[in-house]
Amino acid sequence: MDYVDIVFAHRPDPNVPMLEVVRGFNWLIEQGKALYWGTSEWSSEQIEEAHVVAEKYLLHAPIADQCQYSALKRQRIDKDLVPVFEKYNYGTTIWSPLAGSLLTGIYNDGVIPADSRLATNADVYFKGDPDKLQSPRMQAALAKVKQLTAIADELGVTTAQLALAWAAKNPHVSTMIIGASKPEQIIENIGALELVPKITDELWSRIDTIFALE
């Protein structure tokens, strides 16, 4: 591979001067190793600083952020990054749009399948909480997912497809990274593309209300 379309600064590094960071990624672009560069989980203030530095020294500024976003994790895109969306038309590549499989609906009955993400990565998702799905945090999340499942049933689609289509419909979501452990999951997830045009303003609002940003 001679070059990549975009290279990300994976997490901000407060120990490195912003000018050094911007110059480093500018060099990659000037060398033809990347077409663009982006940030990953940077704050709007850090992105703003990178743009100011890039403009002052005539360097390439970042164009997008790679951040976590889903109906259950909305803070970054629906609040934190709004200033750079409006000022720089900043793009995003979102990850975990199914919230670690919670938004697939497979846990709605309170059981964790042995081959599921929550079973194989329990330490990551439950953080040592012995109550697991019975914890108040998980119960609150599942209550919302069950409402999403009800809407998916109305539409004749899966909960995962509806969750992905809803996220993709957000005008600030440019691309998304979708994880899958089985081939059939990839096929199911791709089916969300056909659903995106069917997310009406009314449907968007229904789901937005269920997963209201706190």
N, C-alpha and C positions, 0 to 999 in steps of 0.2 A: 504494500500500500504506500503510494507516494505522498498522499496528503489526506487530511480529514476535513470534513465540511466545517466542523466546529470543535474546539477544544475548550473544556471547562476548567476553571479554577475551583477545584473541588474543596469547598469550605474556605472561608476567609482566613488569612494568616495575619494576626495583629502584630506579629513580630517582624514583619517585612514591610518596609515603606511602600506606600501605594505606587509611587513612581517606578520602583523596581519591579513591582508586579505587572504594571501596565506595559513597561518596556519589554519585559520577558515575553509576554504574549504577542506584543507587536512584532518582536523579532521572528516569532514562529510564522506569523502571517507574511512578513516581508520575505522570509526564506521560502515561501510557497508550501510550507508544511501544514498550514491550516488556512481556511478561507475566512473564518471568523473566530472570535473567542467569546466565552460567556462565563458567568459566575455560577456558583452553586451554594444555595442557602445563605446568600449574602443579604444583609439588611439594605433597605432603600438608601440609607445614609452612606453605606459603603459603596454602593453602585453609583450614587451621585458623586462621591469623591473620585471614583475611577474615571467618570466622564469629565470632570473638571480637569483632572490631571492630563487626560488624553487630549482635550481641547487646547490646553496651555502649551503642551509640548508637541502638538501635531502628530499624535499617535492614534492607533486604532482603539476605539472604545468598545467595551463589551456590548453584546446585542440581546442577550437572553439569560435567564436564570434557570437553573435546574433545582426544583424545589418539590417538597412533598405537598400533594394536594388531593383531596377526595371530599366527598360529602361529609365525612366525619373529621376532616382535617382541613379547615378552610382559611385559617388565619393568614397564611402567607400571601395567597393570591387575592383574597377578597378584602384584605385590609392593609397588611404591611407593605406590599409592593405597589399599591395604587399610585403613589406619587411618581414612580419611574415609568409606570404604564402610560400615564397621562403626559409626562414630559418628554420621554424618549421613545415612545411606542415600543417599549421593551417586550420581548417575547419570553416564553417559558417552555421548558420541557419538564413535565411533571412526572413524579415517580410515586409508586404505591397508590394508584387511583382506586384500588379496591380495598384500601386500608388493611393490608395484610390478610386478605381473604374475608374479612368481616362483612364486606359489602356484597359477598356472593350469596348470602342467605343460608349457607350450609350449617350455621350454628344456631339457627332460629329456634330449634327444638331443645337447645341447652346441652346438646351432646357434641363432643369434639371427635370427629372421625380420626382414626389412627394415622391416616396418610395426609392429613390436612396441614396447612401452614402453622396453625396454632399448636398442633401436636408435635411437629418436628422442630419448631422454634419457640417452644414454650417460655424459655428464659427471656427471650427478646420481647415477647408480647405481654407476658404476665408479670415480668420483673420480680419473680419470687413470691408473688401473691398466691397463697394456698387456695384462695376461693376461686381463682381462675374466672370462668364464665359467670360465676355467682357473685362476683364482686360488684359493688354499686356502679363502678365505672363501666364495666362490661354490660351489666343489665340495662343501664341507660342507653348504651350504644345499640344493643340488640333490640330494644323497644323501637328505636328509630328505623332500624333495618327491616323489622317486620312490617312497618308501615310502607316502606319502599317496596317490599315484596308484594304487598297487596296491590300496589299500583302496577307493578310488573305483570302480575296475573291478569289485570284488566286489559293490558296491552298485548298479552300473549307472548311476552318475552321473558328472559331470565332476569333475576335480580342483578346479576353481574353486568349484563348488557345495558340495563337501564342506568346503573351507577356510572358506567364508562361513558355512555352517551351524554348523560347529564354533565359530567366533567368536561367532555370534549366540546360541549355547546358553549361553555364559558368563552367569551371573546378574547380573554387574556391567556387562554391555553393554546399554545402553538402545536406542541406535540406531546405525546405521553409514552412513558416506558411501562410496558405491561409484562408482568412476570407470569410464568406458567410452568407447572411441573408435569403436565400431561398434554399430548397433542390435541386432544379434544377440547382442552381449555383454550388453546389458541384459536381454534375454529369458532368456539362460542364467543370469545372476546372480539374477534374480527366482525362478528355479526352486529356488534354495536354500531358500526359505521352506517348501516342501513337505517338505524333508529335515530341517529342524530338529527336529520331533517324533520323528524316527526315530533321533536321536543318543542312544543308550542310554548308561548309565553305563559299560558295557563298551567300547563304541565310543569314548566320550570318553577313557577311560583309554588305549586303544591309541594314539590320536593324541597324547594328552598325553605319553606315554612317548617317542614319536618326537621331539617338539619340546620336550623337557624344559627347563625354565628353568634356566640355568646360574648 
